[in-house]
Amino acid sequence: MKYINFKYLTIFLSLAVVLNSCVDENDLIQVDPNNDAVDSFWKTDEDALKGVNSAYGSLLTDGTYMRSTPLLLDLKGDDCKSNSPWGSMYVVGKFNSNVTDAAIYGWAYETYYQGIYRANQVLTNVPNIEFEDSALKDRILGQAYFLRGLFLFHAVNMFKNVPLPTELAATYPQKTEAEGWAQVIDDFKTAADLLPVSYSSISGADAGENGRATKGAALAYLGKAQLFTRDFPNARDAFKKVIDLNVYSLVSNYRDNFTTVNENNSESIFEVQFSRDAGGVDLGWGGAPQPGWGKTSARAITYGPRAFGWTDVQPTRALFNEFHEELTISGQVDPRLDATMFYNKPGGMMLYGQDFATFYGGNAQDLNDLFCAKYQNSDGGQADEYDWRSGINERIMRYADVLLMYAECLNETGDTPGAYTYIQKVRDRVGLPDLNIVKAGMNQVQMREQIGHERFLEFPLEGHRFDDIRRWGWLQDSAKLAWLKSRDPEFDTYSAGREYFPIPQLEMDNNPGTIQNDGY
């Protein structure tokens, strides 16, 4: 055995000498004729545009806005609940995600870093491309900074202490939450400086294209990141810049924010683009895109009313009741209720061409239940959601959110009277009374509570409620936590640290030194 080993070692050393003496290093660097993407890409304006488009593609997979990200953002709030038969989904709202089962939350984590990697490809390679159109180059880089900031925003917000890749490397060390937010803020600041206000008044290969990140989107998310870190003065200033762009306004019909009608409207600051007419029929859950994928949203079937979808997510009775606490100036129930949920409404309610009371009349439990209406194709054009092909765009930053976040910043920086103006803009759309009259002279603490109520009714089932609960410190406030438990029994199983998801085990295995989040 010793002889054989010696023989192989002799042959190896001999080959090493031959290779070192005969082969130049440049001879080892060759283009793979079967896959020249890496070697010959990143040469032209068109390559750069394709590159940033691929980063947008990471918003469309099952880990992000096709399905998983809305679930992860929604299910921990007191605006919705889950009785899903799928254990991985059922446990999310009960703060009991399992470190040994990374389904849903692990898919999201993976896809955020896929998007970050794609954005970093753009940021690494595009500066070296000679552009015919320098303004296009700035826009592409601005979009890459925005998208990296957005994916990092989700990663830090959901997983707390995460790697922060800002260049291409094999591994990335885990960073602190504070470092994460600092990077997110820096990316959005850079994006805001590079991006246009809109794509309708520019020339170039991307002219007139809906769905691309804008200056307003970068500023809005910059303000949101600063708000989440309690930097109220800078967040206030960022939101004011969005308002002062004078390009956004609330649409008159609240429901237009959640259907295919009036997509990319004046209220939409950033929305993820889906199309029912996308080519292909395969579901395409994750990984690298395939030619047969039909890239449409699975939110509608996942949240769909019983017998029309899977009913994995449902509104809470607490949300239903809070909509009845204040009538409009004409004495009606807040119209956002009907845009948010299906229920046995006196006088009737239609869904998918069916009368609610008639359709569910044979089952008392269904008749008295509540079902999601937002982001459902329920206006009669489809019989149900079982084809998995919803084309409704996901509006992830609305102008209404900017107005209410700006009001919150005004209140937190000592201008409580000023907050009334921006809250009332949102209330006026749905005909609610003048807050300056019905609740005049609120102090800062009272206004905080009012903003909590206003946000609860404006944004249910839109992924905002639990973020608000966490950042307001309600989980550490015994009285507030008891109140949440009285509204949503899923909070009974909350324990400290579970406001964040666990770091997926695959990340723990592949990134040495990674420390698991507290509570897991």
ABEGO torsion letter per residue (X at the ends): XAAAAAAAAAAAAAAAAAAAAABBAAAABBBBAABAAAAABGABAAAAAAAAAAAAAAAABAABAAAAAAAAAAAABAABBBABABAAAAAAAAGABBAABABGAAAAAAAAAAAAAAAAAAAAAAAABBBABAAAAAAAAAAAAAAAAAAAAAAAAAAGBBBBBABBBABBBBBBAAAAAAAAAAAAAAAAAABBABAAABBEAABGBBGBBBAAAAAAAAAAAAAAAGBAAAAAAAAAAAAAAGABBBBABAAAAABABGBGBAABABBBBBBAABBEABAGABEBBBAABBBBBAAAAAABBBGABAGABBBBAAAAAAAAABBBAAGBBBAAAAAABBBBBBGEBBBGGBBAAAAAAABAAAAABBBBABGBBAAGABABAAAGABABBBBABBAAAAAAAAAAAAAAAGBAAAAAAAAAAAAAAAGBBBAAAABBGBBAAAAAAAAAAAAAAAABGAGAAAAAAAAAGAAABAAAAAAAAAABAAAAABBBGAABBBBBAAAAAABBGBBBBBGX
